[in-house]
Amino acid sequence: MNESEIKYLIALTQVEGVGPIIAKELLEFFGSAEALFKEDPRILCSLRNYGQKLSQAIQCRSAINRAEKELDYMVKEGISPLAITDQRYPNNLKNCADAPIVLFVKGNVKLNGHKSISIVGTRDATNYGLDYVEFLIKELSRLDVVVHSGLAYGIDVAAHKAAIKHNLPTYCTLAHGFDRIYPNRHKGIANRILDQGGWISEFISGTIPTRENFPRRNRIVAGLSDATIVIESANRGGSLITANLANSYNRDVFALPGRRNDEKSAGCNFLIKSSRAHLMETPEDVLQLMGWEKSKPKVRQASLFSDLSNFEERVIKLLKKNSSASIDEVAAKLELPMSKVSTDLLMMEFNGLVRQLSGKHYELQ
């Protein structure tokens, strides 16, 4: 698609009151976004409900000017705009009625031709949920599966970390523009995601993560995948929203059951009990119901460094002695700056040597 049409598509997303469904109706009627913006404003005014806003947006050119500025930003930052008519636009999402007319991707834009899952869950995850994420993705690493999630605390970021560790492609869908990362603490992991997948958003730069943006983000997470897997969820929250959206798109939903009195599993148990999700006890439940057969294990590239570094040896010795330690304790015991300790612990986590617990504590994996 030519740059001119992309510009007008982006401009259309900036017109107040025109969401994805209305935008698609307009594109079908006028043939293209460029034709719509070059239409006589008086004719646009005659359109019911949103014609006045369209006419005003075209006459003042604010939406077009903003789109031109965004295109310059995308070229500078290596961001690809995928129009819904682009062959690279994810097919799963394209089949959703409320799919964005433009999707922004930073990283690998090859989003089709793979099995795909979304993993979502509570931000306040327990070891039960975190361990299952690791177990699930380790099993799925035998297949060509893409892992989608939302980069949030808890289950989301655990899914991304496990995918990176087991060499699976992973994408984080964001509730804001690419000029920031939320939460800021996950910036390092977000950059690692670019090595094995990418960032996805429907929001232009400068968009902040407001409360109403997260349900919009969740619908993309649900729409991108063949199946959505919920691991630990209270009886309210974004995970249940994502599961309900996946159901509305006729996608399979799985939930990990928990104890009846466990608040963090109440949402999962509800999804199963109300037949909104399949009960998932083992990864085999997903493979069997989705009809995905295991393939031969991937040949992992050998590590360039077979021996532990001095830092890794010292951390392992410390954790063997104390069973767990906070990042502050590690920095104090090893007499190293916090910035180095934080970075090196993250690398140890990716290499499967340590595991992060709540409160920035670490234990041996």
C-alpha positions as CSV (number, residue, x, y, z in Angstrom):
1,M,0.0,0.0,0.0
2,N,1.3,3.4,-0.9
3,E,2.4,6.0,1.7
4,S,-0.4,8.4,0.8
5,E,-3.1,5.9,1.7
6,I,-1.4,4.9,4.9
7,K,-1.3,8.6,5.9
8,Y,-5.0,9.0,5.4
9,L,-5.7,5.7,7.2
10,I,-3.8,7.0,10.2
11,A,-5.6,10.3,10.0
12,L,-8.9,8.5,10.0
13,T,-8.0,6.8,13.3
14,Q,-7.5,10.3,14.8
15,V,-11.0,11.5,14.0
16,E,-13.0,11.7,17.2
17,G,-16.0,9.3,17.3
18,V,-14.8,7.2,14.4
19,G,-13.8,3.8,15.8
20,P,-12.7,0.7,13.8
21,I,-16.2,-0.5,12.9
22,I,-17.3,2.9,11.6
23,A,-14.0,3.3,9.8
24,K,-14.4,0.1,7.9
25,E,-17.9,1.2,6.8
26,L,-16.5,4.4,5.5
27,L,-13.7,2.7,3.7
28,E,-16.1,0.4,2.0
29,F,-18.4,3.2,1.0
30,F,-15.7,5.6,-0.3
31,G,-13.2,3.0,-1.6
32,S,-10.2,4.4,0.2
33,A,-9.2,6.6,3.1
34,E,-7.6,9.1,0.6
35,A,-10.9,9.4,-1.3
36,L,-12.8,9.9,1.9
37,F,-10.5,12.8,3.0
38,K,-10.7,14.4,-0.5
39,E,-14.5,14.3,-0.6
40,D,-16.5,17.5,-0.6
41,P,-17.0,18.4,3.1
42,R,-20.6,19.3,2.4
43,I,-21.3,15.7,1.3
44,L,-19.5,14.4,4.4
45,C,-21.8,16.6,6.5
46,S,-24.8,14.7,5.2
47,L,-23.5,11.4,6.7
48,R,-25.5,10.4,9.7
49,N,-24.0,10.7,13.2
50,Y,-20.3,11.2,12.4
51,G,-20.4,13.3,9.2
52,Q,-20.0,16.6,11.0
53,K,-16.9,15.5,12.8
54,L,-15.4,14.1,9.5
55,S,-16.1,17.3,7.7
56,Q,-14.5,19.4,10.5
57,A,-11.4,17.1,10.6
58,I,-10.9,17.4,6.9
59,Q,-11.3,21.2,6.8
60,C,-8.9,21.9,9.7
61,R,-6.4,19.3,8.6
62,S,-5.4,18.5,12.2
63,A,-5.8,14.7,11.7
64,I,-3.8,14.8,8.5
65,N,-1.0,16.9,10.0
66,R,-0.8,14.5,12.9
67,A,-0.6,11.5,10.6
68,E,2.2,13.1,8.6
69,K,4.1,13.7,11.8
70,E,3.5,10.1,12.8
71,L,4.8,8.7,9.5
72,D,8.1,10.7,10.0
73,Y,8.4,9.2,13.6
74,M,7.8,5.7,12.3
75,V,10.5,5.9,9.6
76,K,12.9,7.2,12.3
77,E,12.1,4.5,14.8
78,G,11.8,1.5,12.4
79,I,8.0,1.0,12.9
80,S,5.9,-0.7,10.3
81,P,2.2,0.4,9.8
82,L,0.1,-2.5,8.7
83,A,-3.2,-1.5,7.0
84,I,-6.0,-4.0,7.4
85,T,-5.7,-4.7,3.6
86,D,-2.0,-5.4,3.9
87,Q,-1.1,-9.1,3.4
88,R,1.2,-8.9,6.4
89,Y,-1.7,-7.8,8.7
90,P,-2.4,-10.8,11.1
91,N,-5.2,-12.9,9.7
92,N,-6.6,-13.9,13.1
93,L,-7.1,-10.2,14.0
94,K,-8.4,-9.3,10.6
95,N,-11.4,-11.7,11.1
96,C,-12.5,-9.7,14.2
97,A,-15.2,-7.1,13.5
98,D,-13.5,-4.4,15.7
99,A,-10.0,-5.0,14.4
100,P,-7.9,-1.8,14.0
101,I,-7.7,-0.4,10.5
102,V,-4.0,0.2,11.1
103,L,-1.8,-1.8,13.3
104,F,1.7,-0.6,14.3
105,V,4.5,-3.2,14.6
106,K,8.1,-2.8,15.7
107,G,10.2,-5.8,15.2
108,N,9.4,-8.8,13.1
109,V,6.2,-8.2,11.0
110,K,5.8,-11.9,10.0
111,L,2.7,-12.4,12.1
112,N,1.0,-15.1,9.9
113,G,1.8,-18.8,9.3
114,H,2.3,-19.8,12.9
115,K,0.3,-21.4,15.7
116,S,-0.4,-18.7,18.3
117,I,-1.5,-18.4,21.9
118,S,-2.2,-15.5,24.2
119,I,-1.3,-16.0,27.9
120,V,-2.9,-13.6,30.4
121,G,-3.5,-13.6,34.1
122,T,-3.2,-11.7,37.4
123,R,-0.6,-9.1,38.0
124,D,-0.1,-10.4,41.5
125,A,0.9,-14.0,40.5
126,T,1.8,-16.7,42.9
127,N,4.5,-19.4,42.5
128,Y,1.7,-21.7,41.4
129,G,0.9,-19.6,38.4
130,L,4.4,-18.6,37.5
131,D,5.6,-22.2,37.7
132,Y,2.8,-23.3,35.4
133,V,3.7,-20.6,32.8
134,E,7.2,-21.9,32.7
135,F,6.0,-25.5,32.4
136,L,3.5,-24.7,29.7
137,I,5.8,-22.7,27.5
138,K,8.6,-25.3,27.9
139,E,6.2,-27.9,26.6
140,L,5.0,-25.7,23.8
141,S,8.6,-24.9,22.7
142,R,8.5,-28.2,20.8
143,L,6.1,-26.5,18.4
144,D,6.3,-23.5,16.2
145,V,4.1,-21.4,18.5
146,V,4.0,-17.6,18.9
147,V,3.3,-16.3,22.4
148,H,1.3,-13.1,22.8
149,S,0.7,-11.1,26.0
150,G,0.5,-7.6,27.3
151,L,3.8,-6.9,29.2
152,A,1.9,-6.3,32.5
153,Y,3.2,-7.4,35.8
154,G,2.7,-11.0,36.9
155,I,1.6,-13.6,34.4
156,D,2.0,-11.4,31.3
157,V,5.7,-10.7,31.8
158,A,6.3,-14.2,33.0
159,A,5.0,-15.5,29.6
160,H,7.3,-13.2,27.7
161,K,10.3,-14.2,29.8
162,A,9.6,-17.9,29.4
163,A,9.1,-17.5,25.6
164,I,12.5,-15.8,25.4
165,K,14.1,-18.4,27.6
166,H,12.8,-21.3,25.4
167,N,13.4,-19.5,22.1
168,L,9.8,-18.9,21.1
169,P,8.7,-15.8,19.2
170,T,6.8,-13.5,21.5
171,Y,4.9,-10.2,21.0
172,C,3.8,-7.7,23.6
173,T,0.7,-5.6,22.7
174,L,0.8,-2.2,24.3
175,A,-1.9,0.2,25.5
176,H,0.0,3.2,24.4
177,G,2.4,4.5,21.7
178,F,5.9,3.2,21.1
179,D,7.6,6.2,22.5
180,R,7.3,4.7,26.0
181,I,7.1,1.4,27.8
182,Y,4.6,0.7,30.6
183,P,5.4,-0.4,33.1
184,N,8.7,1.3,32.9
185,R,10.4,-1.5,34.9
186,H,9.8,-3.9,31.9
187,K,11.8,-1.8,29.4
188,G,14.7,-4.2,29.4
189,I,12.4,-7.2,28.8
190,A,10.6,-5.2,26.1
191,N,13.9,-4.7,24.3
192,R,14.6,-8.4,24.5
193,I,11.2,-9.1,23.0
194,L,12.3,-7.2,19.9
195,D,15.0,-9.8,19.3
196,Q,12.5,-12.7,19.1
197,G,9.2,-11.0,18.0
198,G,8.1,-7.4,18.5
199,W,5.8,-4.8,19.9
200,I,2.2,-4.3,18.7
201,S,-0.1,-1.3,19.2
202,E,-3.0,0.6,17.5
203,F,-1.9,3.8,19.3
204,I,0.3,6.5,17.8
205,S,3.2,8.0,19.6
206,G,2.4,10.3,22.4
207,T,-0.6,8.2,23.5
208,I,-0.4,7.5,27.3
209,P,-1.6,4.3,28.9
210,T,-5.0,5.6,30.1
211,R,-7.5,3.3,31.8
212,E,-9.8,3.0,28.8
213,N,-6.9,1.9,26.5
214,F,-6.3,-1.4,28.3
215,P,-9.6,-3.1,27.2
216,R,-8.8,-2.0,23.7
217,R,-5.3,-3.6,24.1
218,N,-6.9,-6.7,25.4
219,R,-9.1,-7.2,22.4
220,I,-6.0,-7.2,20.2
221,V,-4.3,-9.8,22.4
222,A,-7.4,-12.0,22.2
223,G,-7.8,-11.4,18.4
224,L,-4.2,-12.2,17.5
225,S,-4.3,-15.7,18.8
226,D,-5.8,-19.2,18.0
227,A,-6.4,-19.7,21.7
228,T,-6.3,-17.6,24.9
229,I,-5.0,-19.2,28.1
230,V,-5.9,-17.7,31.5
231,I,-3.5,-18.5,34.3
232,E,-4.6,-17.2,37.7
233,S,-7.2,-14.5,37.7
234,A,-9.5,-12.9,40.3
235,N,-13.2,-12.8,39.6
236,R,-12.8,-9.3,38.1
237,G,-10.1,-7.8,35.9
238,G,-8.5,-7.6,32.5
239,S,-7.9,-11.3,32.2
240,L,-11.6,-12.1,32.2
241,I,-12.2,-9.3,29.7
242,T,-9.7,-10.8,27.4
243,A,-11.3,-14.3,27.8
244,N,-14.7,-12.9,27.1
245,L,-13.4,-11.1,24.0
246,A,-11.8,-14.3,22.8
247,N,-15.1,-16.1,23.2
248,S,-16.8,-13.4,21.2
249,Y,-14.3,-14.0,18.4
250,N,-15.1,-17.8,18.5
251,R,-11.6,-18.6,19.8
252,D,-10.8,-21.4,22.2
253,V,-10.2,-20.3,25.8
254,F,-8.4,-22.4,28.4
255,A,-8.1,-21.7,32.2
256,L,-5.9,-23.2,34.8
257,P,-8.1,-24.3,37.8
258,G,-7.2,-23.5,41.4
259,R,-8.4,-24.2,44.9
260,R,-12.0,-23.2,45.5
261,N,-11.1,-20.6,48.2
262,D,-8.2,-19.1,46.3
263,E,-9.1,-15.5,45.3
264,K,-6.4,-15.5,42.6
265,S,-8.1,-18.6,40.9
266,A,-11.7,-17.5,41.3
267,G,-11.8,-16.1,37.8
268,C,-10.4,-19.2,36.2
269,N,-12.7,-21.4,38.2
270,F,-15.7,-19.3,37.1
271,L,-14.7,-19.5,33.4
272,I,-14.5,-23.2,33.6
273,K,-17.7,-23.6,35.6
274,S,-19.7,-21.4,33.3
275,S,-18.3,-23.2,30.2
276,R,-16.5,-20.1,29.0
277,A,-13.2,-21.9,29.1
278,H,-11.8,-25.4,28.8
279,L,-10.2,-26.9,31.9
280,M,-6.5,-27.1,31.5
281,E,-4.6,-29.3,33.8
282,T,-1.6,-30.0,31.5
283,P,-0.3,-28.6,28.2
284,E,-1.5,-31.8,26.6
285,D,-5.1,-30.5,27.1
286,V,-4.3,-27.6,24.9
287,L,-2.4,-29.6,22.3
288,Q,-5.2,-32.2,22.1
289,L,-8.1,-29.8,21.8
290,M,-6.3,-27.5,19.4
291,G,-5.2,-30.5,17.3
292,W,-1.6,-29.5,17.6
293,E,0.8,-32.5,17.5
294,K,4.2,-32.3,19.0
295,S,7.0,-32.0,16.6
296,K,10.7,-32.9,17.1
297,P,12.4,-30.8,19.7
298,K,14.1,-27.7,18.4
299,V,17.8,-27.8,18.1
300,R,18.9,-25.1,20.5
301,Q,22.0,-23.1,19.7
302,A,24.7,-23.9,22.2
303,S,25.7,-21.1,24.6
304,L,28.8,-19.2,23.6
305,F,29.9,-19.3,27.3
306,S,29.8,-22.8,28.8
307,D,31.3,-21.6,32.1
308,L,29.6,-19.5,34.7
309,S,30.8,-15.9,35.1
310,N,32.3,-14.7,38.4
311,F,29.1,-12.8,39.2
312,E,26.9,-15.9,38.5
313,E,29.1,-18.1,40.7
314,R,28.9,-15.6,43.6
315,V,25.1,-15.3,43.3
316,I,24.6,-19.0,43.1
317,K,26.8,-19.5,46.2
318,L,24.8,-16.8,48.0
319,L,21.4,-18.3,47.1
320,K,22.5,-21.8,48.1
321,K,23.5,-20.4,51.5
322,N,20.3,-18.3,52.1
323,S,17.7,-20.0,49.8
324,S,16.6,-16.6,48.6
325,A,17.8,-13.0,48.6
326,S,16.5,-9.5,47.6
327,I,18.2,-7.6,44.9
328,D,19.4,-5.1,47.6
329,E,21.0,-7.9,49.6
330,V,22.8,-9.3,46.5
331,A,24.2,-5.8,45.7
332,A,25.3,-5.3,49.3
333,K,26.9,-8.8,49.7
334,L,28.7,-8.6,46.4
335,E,29.6,-5.0,46.8
336,L,28.4,-4.1,43.3
337,P,26.4,-1.2,41.9
338,M,22.6,-1.8,41.7
339,S,22.6,-1.1,38.0
340,K,25.0,-3.9,37.3
341,V,23.3,-6.3,39.7
342,S,19.9,-5.6,38.1
343,T,21.1,-6.3,34.6
344,D,23.1,-9.4,35.4
345,L,20.3,-10.9,37.5
346,L,18.0,-10.4,34.5
347,M,20.4,-12.3,32.3
348,M,20.7,-15.1,34.8
349,E,16.9,-15.3,34.8
350,F,16.8,-15.5,31.1
351,N,19.4,-18.3,31.2
352,G,17.4,-20.3,33.7
353,L,19.8,-19.9,36.6
354,V,17.5,-17.9,39.0
355,R,13.9,-17.1,39.3
356,Q,12.4,-13.8,40.5
357,L,9.9,-13.9,43.4
358,S,7.6,-11.2,44.7
359,G,9.3,-8.2,46.3
360,K,12.3,-8.3,44.0
361,H,13.6,-11.5,45.7
362,Y,15.5,-14.2,43.8
363,E,16.0,-17.9,44.3
364,L,17.8,-20.6,42.4
365,Q,15.8,-22.1,39.5
